[in-house]
Each structure stands twice: as structure tokens, then as C-alpha cells.
């Protein structure tokens, strides 16, 4: 029986990690590599100066703001009603649908591109709230860092493989019986939708739905019950002091990480780096990220989770400074490779550290707050990037300004007592189950 239980546990872990493989195609091809350059050169053709970069910054900020408002409410409803997986499926389907619609964007369609991207990003971000919230239910307490980093490694591999195919399509469209690079680029958006949809199926089949935390016999509407639970959490927020400090720290340093991910290629395009170099360097980031995400999990086991995150933030600070001086294509390749060393590990360990300090009967709700923290970072970073670029007429000062987020977030992280945070979470679980 123990062997059977262990086999089911492994299957659930593998299926959970596979969703990172699925949705990372959206991050690599659409969010980071192909769409920003397509937006700049095709959809925003006719715009002057750095308007394409500015509009792209505002587009990503709007998408993040919408998800940030919805996430805690949806998380509380999911916990109360026991519909985490159904909400994940619904938002993923929304993201898949609008990712596919990007195929219809062509020359001058920057507004259409922005609208479709915002809606696809809402689907991606909403689904991620529920995906992340499943981590404490899927992973055992002593393996949560390793499962989280493995998920990121799978994401790098899956997203990187599809990006490699899409890059080949765009560079050599004739080998794929396509008329030109623009059509190949538009088809690449459809491949993301298909990839995302197919590889979401294992999670829906093999990961169990966490039990509802609300009393279904009370006759309370799930939305009302979820909102009441959310209000109760706000009243009790002082009890989760360490978790709250971590969220503030994460908000700051993830602001920098998220902005680098979203703005790197369009920044590179602005300073004259070619599309092939931009996409190829980001592909390098993906494949370097595979082993180094796993290595960060091992590093956390040896040094601890927080010290491992500090290492990542130190490297990101150096990347921001170097980005100011970037002028050649090989500079972008070097910086992209350096990002690959720390990107997955920093984010995966942040997710697992947060997950360890969350009561298991409120995971979707608390990961809703986590996602708000992440999305606010996604609002502030690109918005700051856009505003600084608009004022100065160049984005070089935008990239170097990100160091304040890495340094500030790291300093606040030093004040977090994760052992106390874990103790409070376990105590709250026992209190609510009594």
C-alpha cells in the first residue's frame, strides 16, 4: 500500500511539474522573446522613437494590475469551495484562446496586439495563482524546495524546446513551407496555445483537488464565503507577520526580476540588437536555466533557502549595472546567459519558502496574495521602465534603476524569520481543524 501511495505521489509531482513545462511556452515565445520584437517591428510599425517600448511597458502593467486585483478574491473562493483545479483550467483556457488569437495581429495592429496580450496574460496569471497554490499539497514538507525548483527546470526545458522550434521557423520559414518570417512568427503564437493546452492535461488528471475549507452545509454562497474568509484573513494578518515581511521583500526583488524578463528583448531591439540575437540569447537563458534551477534546489538544501536567494539577488544587481553599458550583440548573449544562472532558482526558492509558511487549508488564498505581490511588481517595474524611458528618451537609465529593488528586497528578506513563520502556519492549521 505504501508503494502504491508513493507511486501516486510521484505521478502527482510529475504532473504538477509538467504544467510548468506547459505554460512556460507562453513566457518564452510570447512574453519574453517573440512577441516583444514582433510588437516593436511589425505591430507597432509607424510609431516613432521609443514609443513601441513605452506602449509595451504600459501593456504589461495593465495586464498585471487586473490579475493583481482578482487574485486574492479568487484564491479565497477556491479554498472555500474546493474548486482550485477548475479555476486553474478556466483561466488556462482563457490564456490559450487569446494566445492563439495573436495569429491575427499584423502590421500596425499594436492596439489589437496589446488587447490580446493583456487578456492572454490575465489567463496565464490567473491560472498560475492556483498552480502555485497546489505546491504545498503536492510536495512533502522535506522536498518542497526540490519540487519547486524541478518545476522551474521543467519550465525552462519545455519553454526552451518550443522556442527553439519557433526560432527555426522564423529564421528559416522556407524549410517549414511558410512564405515568410512574419507568417512564421504568427504561427508560433498558435503553437504556444496548442503546447499549453496539451501539457495541462496531466495536472488535471493526476493532481488531487485540495479539500474545501468552507462548510458546505452552512448554505453560504461560495463567493460570499470566499469574501468573508478573505476579510477574516485581513483582520488576522498580524498573526502572519513573517509571511507579510516576506511578501514585501518578494514584491521588491521580484519587481526587478519580472521587469528584466518582460523588457529585455524590446530594450535590446531599441539599442539596435537584431531579432536573431535577441531570441537566440533568450533561448540560451532557457537551457542554462534547466540545470541551474535544479542546482539551486541542492544549494538550498546545503546553505538554506534564504542564503541561496541572496546569491541570486547579488547576481541580478550586477546584471542591471552591466545592462546600462550594453551596446553589442555579444553583450546581450553574456547577460542572457548570466540571467539563466539565477532566474529559475531565485523564483522557485521564493515560491517554496512562501509555501512552507502558508496554512495548507488556505493555500489558494495566500498564493493569491503572493500573486498580488508578484503582479504589483509586474506593474511597478514595467511602468517605471516606461516612464523613465519616456522622460529621458532612452531606456538605459531604466535598466540600471532596477538595482534598488534587488538591494531593498534583499535587506527586508534578512529580517524574515522563516522558522517562526512555519510554526505559525502549522499552529493555524491545527486551530482551524479542531
N, C-alpha and C positions, 0 to 999 in steps of 0.2 A: 504493500500500500504506500509506503514511504517512497519507493522507486517511482510509482505512478504519480504521486503528488509532485515529486521533483521534476519528472518529465513534463508535467503540465506547467509547472513554474517556469522551466526553461523555455517552453513554447511561448508562454505569455511574454517573457522578457524579449525573446527574439522578435515576436510580432510587434511589441511596443517600439523596439529599436527600428524596425522596418518602416514605421511611419516617418521617422527622421529621414530615411532613405527616400521616401515618397515626396514629402513636402519640400525637401531641400532643393529639388529641381526648380521650384518657384524662386527660391532665394538666389540660386546661382544664375540661371538663364534670364529670369525676368527682373528680379530686384537688383542684382549686382552687376551682371555682365552685359547681356544683350540689349535689354530694353533701354537702359540709360543712354547708350551710344546711338541706338535707333531713334530714340526720342530726340536727341540732340541733332542728328544729321538728317533725319527724314521727317518725323512727325512735327518737329519744331523748325523745319526749313523755312527760311524767310524771316525768322526772328533775328534781331541784331545783338551784337556784343555777347554778353554772358547771360542773356535773357533765358536761354534754354536751361542753364544751370539753376538760375533763380526759380523758374517755374517748377522744375523738378524737385527742388528743395521744398517748395510750398505744397506740392502734390503729396510727397511722402509725409509731411507734417499733418495734413488734413486727414489722411488715412489713419495715422496713429491716434489722432485725437478722438476719432469716432470709436475706435476699438477701446481706447482707454476709458471712455465714459461707460461703455456697455459691460466691460469685463467683470467687475466685482458683482454687479447685479445678476448677470448670467451665471456666474460661479455659485452664488448663494442659492439660486433657483435649482441648479444642477445638484448640489449637495442635498438640499431639502427634498427634492423629488426623485433622486436616483436616476437622472437622465443624462449623465455626463457623456456617455458614448453617443447618444442620439444627437446631442447638441454638437459634438465634435463632427459627426457625419454631416449634419446640416450645414455647418459653416465651411467644412472642406468642400462640399458640393458647390457652394456659392463661389468659393475661390477658384475651383476648377472651371466652372462655367465662364466666369469673366476673364480668366486667363486665356481660354480658348477664343473669346471674342476679340482679343488683341490682334488676331489674324486680320481683322478688317480695318486696322489702322494703316494709313498710307501717308503720302506727302502732304504736309501742312495740317494733319489731323492731331495737333498737340492737345487740344481740349478733349477730344474723344479718347486719346491715349491716357490722359490724366484721369478721366472718369472711370474707364475700365480698370485702370491700375488701382485706383482707390477702392473700388468695390471688390476686386480680387484680393487686395491686401487686407480688407476687413474680413473676408473669408479665411484667409491664411492666419491672421492674428487671432480671430475668434476661436478657430479650431485648436490653435496652439495653447490657449488657456486650459482647455480640457485635456489635451495631450499631456502637458506638463503635470497637471494635477493627478494623473494616473501613476506617475512615477513612484510615490510612496506606497501605493497599493501593489505595484508590480514587483518592486525591488525589496529585498530583505534589508533590515537595518544596517547590516555589516557590509553590504555590497552596493549601497545607493550611489556612492561616488563612481564606482566602476561601471554600473549600468548607465548612469547619465553620460559619462564620457564615451562609452561604447555607442550610445545613441548618436552622439555628435560625430563619431568616426564613421558610422554607417551613413549619416547625412552627407559627410564630405565625399564618401565613395559614390553614393548614388547620384548626388547632385553633380559631382565631377564627371562621372561617366556620361550622363546625358549632355552636359555642357560640352564635352569632347566631341560627341556626335554632332551637336548643333554647330559647334565651331567649324567642323569639317564641312558641314552643309553650307555654311555661309562663305567659307573660303573657296570651296570647290563645288559650286552648285551644279555644274555640268555632270559631275560624277554621280549625282543623285537625280539626274534627269529633270533638273529645275532650271528655269530660264535665267535667273539672276540672283544676286545676293539678297535683294530686298524680299523677294518671294521666299527664299530660304529662311530669312530671319522671321518672317511672319509665320511660316510653318513651324519654326522652332517653338513658338508660343503654344501651338496646338500639341506638340509633343510633350510639353510640360503638363498640360491638362490630362493627357492620357496616362502618363507616368504616375502622376499624383493620384489619380483615381484607382488605377490597378493595384498599386502597392499600399493603398489604405485598407484594402480588404482583409489582410491578415490580422490587423489590430481589431477590426470589428468582429472577427470570428473567434479569436483566441484570448483576448483580454476581457476579464470579467467586469461587469458593471459594478462599481462600488455601491454598497447599500445606501438607501435613502436615510438621511439623518432626521428627517421630519416625521411626525406622527401622522400617518395616512388616515388613521381613524378619527382624527380631530375635525375633519371636514373643512380644512382650510385650503383655499386656492393655492396652488404651487407658487404662483407669482407673489401672492400676499405673504405666504410663509417664507419664501426666499428673502423678500424685502425686510420682513421682521427680523430674520436671522442676521441680515446684513446690519440692520440698526443695532442689534444686540452686540455684534462684534465691535462696532464703533464705540459703544459705551464701555466695552471691556478692553479697549485697545491698550490701556496702560499695563494690563496683565502680560502683554506680549512685547515688553519693552525692547528686548534684544532683537526680536524679529523686526520691529519697527526701525531700529537703528540700522539693521542690515538693509532694509528696503531703501533707506535714504542713501546709504553708501552705494548700493547697487544702482539706484537712479542716477547717481553722479557718474560712476565709471562706465556704466553701460551706455550712457549718453555718448561718450566718446567712441566706444566700440561700434555702436549702431550707426553713427554718422560716418565713420570710416567705411563700413560695409556698403552703405547706401550711396555715398557721394564719391567714392574713389574713382570709378570709371568716368563719370561725367567731368570730374575735376581733371583727370588725365587728358580727356578729349579737349578740354578748354586750353590746356597748355601745349597742345599740339602732338600728343602721342597717338599713334594710329590705332584703329579698331582692332587689328590683328594682335598687336602687342598688348592692348588693354585686356582683351578676352583671354588671350593665351596666358598672361601673367596671373589672372584670377583662376584659371584652370590649375596653374601651378600651386596656388594657395590651397585649392581643394585637396590635391593629392599629398601635399606636405601635411595638411591638417589631419589626415587619416591616422598615421602612426603617432603623431604628437598629441592628439586628443586622448588616445589610449595611454600614452606615456604620462600625461598629466594625472590620469586616474591612479597610476602606480606612484607618481610623485606625491600625491595627496596621502596615500597610504603610508609613505615614509616620512614626509615632512609635516603633514597636516594639510587640511583643506585651505585655510586662510593663507598660510605662507606661500602655497602654490599659486593662489590668486594674486598675491603681491608681486610675484615674479612676472606674471602676465602683464600686470599694470605698468611695471617698470619698462618692459619692452615696448608697450604701446606708447608710452611717453616719448621714447626715443624715435619711434616711427613718426609721430606727429611733428617732431622737430625736423627730422630728415625730409618729411614731405614738403616743408616750406622751400627747401633748396632743390627739389626735384625738377629736372629740365629735360632729361634724356630718357629714351625708352628703357634702357637697361636699369636706370634708377627705379622705375616703376616695377620692373621684374624683381629686383632685390627687395624692395619694400613689400611687395605682394608675398614673396617667399617668407619674409620675416613675420608678416601677419599670420601666415599659416602655422607658424611655430606655437602661437599662443591663443589664437582666436577661439577655437573649439574648446580647448582646455579651460580657459577663463570662464566662458559662459556655462559649460557643463558643470563645473565645480560650484559656480554660483547657484545653479538650479538645484543641485543636490544638497548644498548647505542650507538653502531655504527649505527644501523638502523635509530635511531632518528636524527642523524647528516648527513644523506645522502639525496641528492636531489632525489625525487621519480621518476623522469624521467631518472635516471641513476643508478638504484639500482643494476642491474646485473654487470655493470661495476665496481662500487665501491665495491660491495661484492667480485668481482674478486680480487681487491687489498687486501681486508680483508682476502680472502683465501690465497693470496700470503703470507701475514703476518703469517697466521696460518701454511702454508706449509713450509715456511722458518724456523719457529720454529720446525716443524717436521723434517727438515733436520739437523739443528744445534744440537738439543738435542740428538737424537739417534747417530749421528756421533760423538759428543763429548763423549757420553757414551761409544761408541765402541772404540774410540781412547784411552781414559783413561784406559779402561779395558785391551786393548792390551798392553799398556805400562807397567801397574802395575801388570798384570796377575790376577787381581781381580776387581770386579765391585763395591766394597764398596765405594771407593772414587768417583766413577761415580755418585752414587745416592746423595751423600752429596754435590757435586758440583752444583747441581740444585738450591740451595738456592740463588745464585747470580741472577738468572732470576726472582725469585719472589720478591726479595728486589728491584732490579733495575727497574723492571716493575712497581711496586707499587709507587716508588718515581717519576717516569715520569708521572704516572697517576695523581698524585696530581697537576700537572701543567696544566691539561686539563680543559678548561672552556666549559663545555658541553652546557650551555645556549647560548654562543656565537656561538658554532658550529651549533646548531639547527637554530639560526637566519640566519646564512649564507646560510644554505641549503634551507630554505624557500624563501629567497631572490633570490637565483639562480633559483629556480623553477619558480618564477614569471617572472624573466628576460627572461628565455628561452621560456615561454609560451606566452609572449607578441608578 
